[in-house]
Structures are given as structure tokens and as C-alpha cells.
């Protein structure tokens, strides 16, 4: 049954990705200006030269014709060529995707540790700890992650000048230096995401703690650690897993600003530069890849439901 679920979810992803590509394609071309005007900048260029450039790029055709041309190439694994660099988009996107994936994984691990740990402490210790955790959560919820990133940059620059801030090191060059260059950007991403995880963990643990099976386990004299791990945490994981899966979109969206602030050559910075230049093939490819990642994570969340909670069945 689980394999059938995965197959059905993957099949449903096809029309969803098709719809995402249509919406992104139309919205990009609805924006004022295009690559030809962005490339011209403030320099004087004749209307004939702009028309020639548009014709060479294929953006002088109707939107539906452009989309069908792009879709037929994408189905063959060709995401087009960048208007700016004249290089295949896929070849430029994959290395940057690996950088963003690494940043998101590190930030996700940090967010889970901070969020789950804070939520458990808030739910179990209560009192001042509960007020402290919820106060911190409210603070980071109110402050945008790019402001947090800016404050982290200023703090590190003023009080820890030996810590490199804008010194991204590729993983292949030096794995340990690469990890060090990712910690501050990942922390900037993780703090905002950890708030949602913490609040949902707290609510889930408090709800499960009032269930009859937990009270029976305590009445039998089981150790507190055993009750916490086997009864509270495991049964409270289902809503937490949902939140963690949904927060991936937040990590991918937040990486655009974070990568720009910390000058990390990832997919977010690539998207920011492409939007500024109206580089349509690159924008289309990034939106499609990001949507595919989110859909794939949702499938993993459904699988995790069945593994963690025996009450969840997909018949």
C-alpha cells in the first residue's frame, strides 16, 4: 500500500508541476520590460535593434507559442540557455542547487534541534522556562530572517572579527572550511523556521500528555524517560513532521535573501540575479526545480506518517 501511495503522489505531481510552469511562465512575461530592455540598460538603442534581439531570443512570439516551445524542450531534459551567459541552464543550475541543498539541510537540522528541543522544554518544564521559550519564539517570529541575518553579520564582524562572514568555500576545495562558511547563513535561516517547529512541538506534546494511554503508562510506574520517548514524543511526532515538511518551502524562499547577504553562490542568489536581468529560462528552471523539491518532500512526509504513527494507514 505504501508503494502505491508513493506512485499515486508522484503521478499527481506531474499536473501540479505543469500548472506551476504555466503560472510562472505567464507571470514572468506579465512583468514590465524584458531581457532586451534590461540588457540595453540606460544606453541608447534603436527599436530595430531591440526587435532583432527579441527575435533572436524567441521572445517576440506569442506567450503560448513560447511556452509550447519551452515545454517540448523541457520534456527532453533541455531547460534552455541562459539569455545572459548563453550557457545551458541545467549546467549552471545543478552546482548552485547543490549549494542551496547543503545550506537548507544544515539549516533544517539546526531548526529541528532548536525547535524540537525548545518545544519539549517548554511543554515539560513549564513555568519560567515556558515563558522564556515562548518569548524568544515571539521575538524571532516578529523579526524577518533578513534582519536577523544582518544582525548576525554585524555581531560577528564587531565581536568575532576572526570569524569569516563572506568567505564561502566550495565543499570540494575544503569540506571543513565549507561547513564553517555555512554555519552563520544556516543559523539565520534556522531561527525563523525553528519558531514554528517549537510552537507545534509544544502544542503536540501537551495534547498527547493528557491522553489516557499516557496516564496509564505513568500509573504503571514506568520511568519518566520511557514515557517521554515511547509515549509522548512518538505520538506527538505526526504534526511536527507535517510542520517540518512544510517549512522546507520557507527555507528555499528564505535562501534567496540569505545567500545574497552572505554572498553564497547558490540557487537563491542565482534567482535574484536572473530576475533582475529578466533571464526567463533561468527563472523558469529554478521555479520548476523548487516546486519539484517541495512536492518530493511532501511525499516523504506521507511516508514518514506511516512509519512513525501506526494509526495512519493508506488503504
C-alpha positions in Angstrom: 0.0 0.0 0.0 2.8 2.4 0.8 4.4 1.9 -2.6 1.1 2.6 -4.2 0.8 5.8 -2.2 4.2 6.9 -3.4 3.3 6.1 -7.0 0.0 8.0 -6.8 1.6 11.0 -5.2 4.3 11.1 -7.9 1.7 10.9 -10.7 -0.2 13.7 -9.1 3.0 15.8 -9.1 3.0 15.8 -12.9 -0.1 18.1 -13.4 0.9 20.2 -10.4 4.3 20.9 -12.0 2.7 21.6 -15.3 0.4 24.1 -13.6 3.3 25.7 -11.8 5.3 26.1 -15.0 2.3 27.7 -16.7 1.7 30.2 -13.9 5.4 31.1 -13.7 5.7 31.4 -17.4 2.8 33.8 -17.7 3.6 35.9 -14.6 7.2 36.5 -15.7 6.1 37.8 -19.1 3.4 39.9 -17.4 6.1 42.0 -15.7 7.1 45.3 -17.4 10.2 45.0 -19.5 12.1 42.0 -20.9 15.7 40.8 -21.3 16.3 43.0 -24.3 15.4 46.2 -22.4 17.3 45.0 -19.3 20.4 44.3 -21.4 20.2 47.7 -23.1 20.1 49.4 -19.7 20.3 53.2 -19.9 22.2 53.1 -23.2 20.6 54.4 -26.3 19.5 51.6 -28.6 17.2 51.7 -31.6 13.8 50.0 -31.7 15.0 47.9 -34.7 18.0 46.6 -32.6 15.6 45.7 -29.7 13.3 43.8 -32.1 16.2 41.9 -33.6 17.4 40.9 -30.2 13.9 39.7 -29.2 13.6 37.8 -32.4 17.0 36.0 -31.8 15.9 35.1 -28.3 12.5 33.9 -29.4 10.6 36.3 -27.1 8.9 38.1 -29.9 6.4 35.2 -30.3 3.1 34.9 -28.5 3.3 33.6 -25.0 1.5 30.3 -25.8 4.0 29.6 -28.6 7.0 30.4 -26.3 5.6 28.1 -23.7 5.0 25.2 -26.0 8.5 25.5 -27.4 9.9 25.6 -23.9 7.7 22.7 -22.7 8.7 20.4 -25.6 12.4 21.1 -24.9 11.9 20.6 -21.1 10.3 17.2 -21.7 13.5 16.2 -23.4 15.6 17.4 -20.5 16.6 20.7 -22.1 15.8 23.7 -19.9 17.1 26.1 -22.4 20.0 28.5 -22.5 20.6 31.5 -20.3 20.0 34.8 -22.0 22.8 36.4 -20.1 25.6 33.8 -20.3 24.5 31.8 -23.4 25.2 28.6 -21.4 22.8 25.7 -20.8 20.7 26.4 -17.8 20.9 22.9 -16.4 24.7 23.0 -16.3 24.7 26.3 -14.4 21.8 25.4 -12.1 23.0 22.0 -10.8 26.1 23.2 -8.9 24.1 26.1 -7.4 21.4 23.7 -6.4 23.9 21.6 -4.5 25.0 24.7 -2.6 21.4 25.6 -1.7 20.6 22.0 -0.8 23.5 21.9 1.6 22.5 25.2 3.2 18.9 24.0 3.5 19.9 20.7 5.1 22.2 22.4 7.6 19.5 25.0 8.4 16.8 22.3 8.6 18.9 20.2 11.1 19.5 23.3 13.2 15.8 24.3 13.1 14.8 20.8 14.2 17.2 20.7 17.1 16.3 24.2 18.3 12.6 23.9 17.7 12.0 20.3 19.0 14.3 20.9 22.0 12.7 24.3 22.8 9.2 22.9 22.4 9.9 19.9 24.6 11.4 22.0 27.3 8.5 24.5 27.1 5.9 21.7 27.4 7.6 19.6 30.1 9.3 22.2 32.4 6.6 24.8 32.1 6.8 27.9 34.4 9.7 30.3 33.7 11.1 28.0 31.0 7.8 28.1 29.1 7.6 31.9 29.3 11.2 32.2 28.2 10.9 29.9 25.2 7.7 31.4 24.1 9.0 34.9 24.5 12.1 34.1 22.3 9.8 32.4 19.8 7.6 35.5 19.6 10.7 37.7 19.1 12.1 35.7 16.2 8.7 35.3 14.7 8.3 39.1 14.6 11.7 39.8 13.1 12.2 38.9 9.4 15.0 36.5 8.7 17.0 39.0 6.6 17.0 41.4 9.6 18.3 38.5 11.8 20.9 37.8 9.1 22.0 41.4 9.1 22.3 41.5 12.9 24.3 38.2 12.8 26.7 39.8 10.3 27.1 42.9 12.4 27.6 41.0 15.6 30.1 38.6 14.1 32.0 41.5 12.4 32.2 43.6 15.6 32.9 40.9 18.3 34.3 38.0 16.4 36.4 39.5 13.6 38.4 36.3 13.2 35.2 34.5 12.0 34.9 34.7 8.2 31.5 36.0 7.1 31.7 36.4 3.4 34.2 33.7 2.7 32.3 30.9 1.1 34.5 27.9 0.4 33.4 25.1 -2.0 32.9 21.7 -0.5 35.3 20.0 -2.9 38.0 22.5 -2.0 37.9 22.2 1.8 35.0 20.3 3.5 35.6 21.7 7.0 36.1 25.3 5.8 32.9 24.8 3.7 31.0 23.8 6.8 32.3 26.7 8.7 31.3 29.2 6.0 27.7 27.7 6.0 27.1 27.9 9.8 26.1 31.6 10.1 23.9 31.6 7.0 22.2 28.4 8.1 21.6 29.8 11.6 20.0 32.9 10.0 17.6 30.6 8.2 17.0 28.2 11.0 16.0 30.7 13.7 12.8 31.8 11.9 11.8 28.2 11.0 12.5 26.8 14.5 9.8 29.1 15.9 7.0 27.3 14.1 8.5 23.9 14.9 8.9 24.8 18.6 5.3 26.0 19.0 3.8 23.0 17.2 6.0 20.6 19.3 4.8 22.3 22.5 1.2 22.0 21.5 1.5 18.4 20.3 3.3 17.3 23.5 0.7 19.0 25.7 -2.1 17.4 23.8 -0.6 13.9 24.0 0.3 14.3 27.6 -3.4 14.5 28.5 -4.3 11.3 26.7 -5.4 8.2 28.6 -2.6 5.9 27.5 0.0 8.3 28.8 -1.8 8.4 32.2 -1.9 4.6 32.3 1.8 4.4 31.5 2.6 6.7 34.4 0.2 4.8 36.7 2.1 1.5 35.9 5.2 3.1 37.2 7.2 3.4 34.0 10.2 5.5 34.1 9.8 9.2 33.0 12.3 8.7 30.2 10.5 5.7 28.9 7.1 7.5 29.0 8.7 10.6 27.3 10.3 8.7 24.4 7.9 5.9 23.7 4.6 7.6 24.5 4.9 11.3 24.4 7.4 12.1 21.7 6.5 9.3 19.3 2.8 10.1 19.3 3.5 13.8 19.1 5.7 13.5 16.0 3.0 13.4 13.4 2.0 17.1 13.5 5.7 18.0 13.9 6.6 16.1 10.8 3.9 18.0 8.9 5.3 21.3 10.0 8.9 20.3 9.2 7.9 19.3 5.7 6.0 22.5 5.1 8.9 24.6 6.3 11.1 23.4 3.5 9.4 25.9 1.3 10.3 28.6 3.8 13.9 27.5 3.7 14.0 27.6 -0.1 12.3 31.0 -0.2 14.4 32.5 2.6 17.7 31.3 1.0 17.3 34.0 -1.7 17.9 36.8 0.7 20.3 34.9 2.9 22.5 33.8 0.0 22.6 37.4 -1.3 23.5 38.8 2.1 26.3 36.2 2.7 27.4 36.1 -1.0 26.8 32.4 -1.3 26.7 31.2 -4.9 23.5 29.1 -4.5 20.2 28.8 -6.3 18.7 31.8 -4.4 21.3 34.2 -5.5 21.1 32.9 -9.0 17.4 33.5 -9.0 17.8 37.0 -7.7 20.3 37.9 -10.4 18.1 36.3 -13.1 15.0 38.2 -12.0 17.0 41.5 -12.2 18.1 40.6 -15.7 14.8 39.1 -16.9 16.6 35.9 -17.7 13.4 33.9 -18.4 14.9 30.4 -19.0 16.8 30.5 -15.7 13.8 31.7 -13.7 11.5 29.1 -15.2 14.0 26.3 -14.4 14.5 27.4 -10.8 10.8 27.7 -10.1 10.2 24.2 -11.6 13.1 22.6 -9.6 11.9 24.3 -6.4 8.3 23.1 -6.9 9.6 19.6 -7.6 11.6 19.5 -4.4 8.6 20.7 -2.3 6.4 18.0 -3.9 9.0 15.3 -3.3 9.4 16.3 0.4 5.6 16.1 0.8 5.7 12.5 -0.5 8.5 11.8 2.1 6.2 13.3 4.8 3.4 11.0 3.9 5.8 8.0 4.1 7.0 9.2 7.4 3.5 9.3 8.7 3.0 5.6 8.2 6.4 4.8 9.7 6.1 6.9 12.8 2.3 6.5 13.6 0.8 3.0 13.3 -2.6 4.6 13.3 -2.0 6.2 9.9 -2.9 3.8 7.1 -3.2 4.4 3.4 -5.7 1.9 2.1 
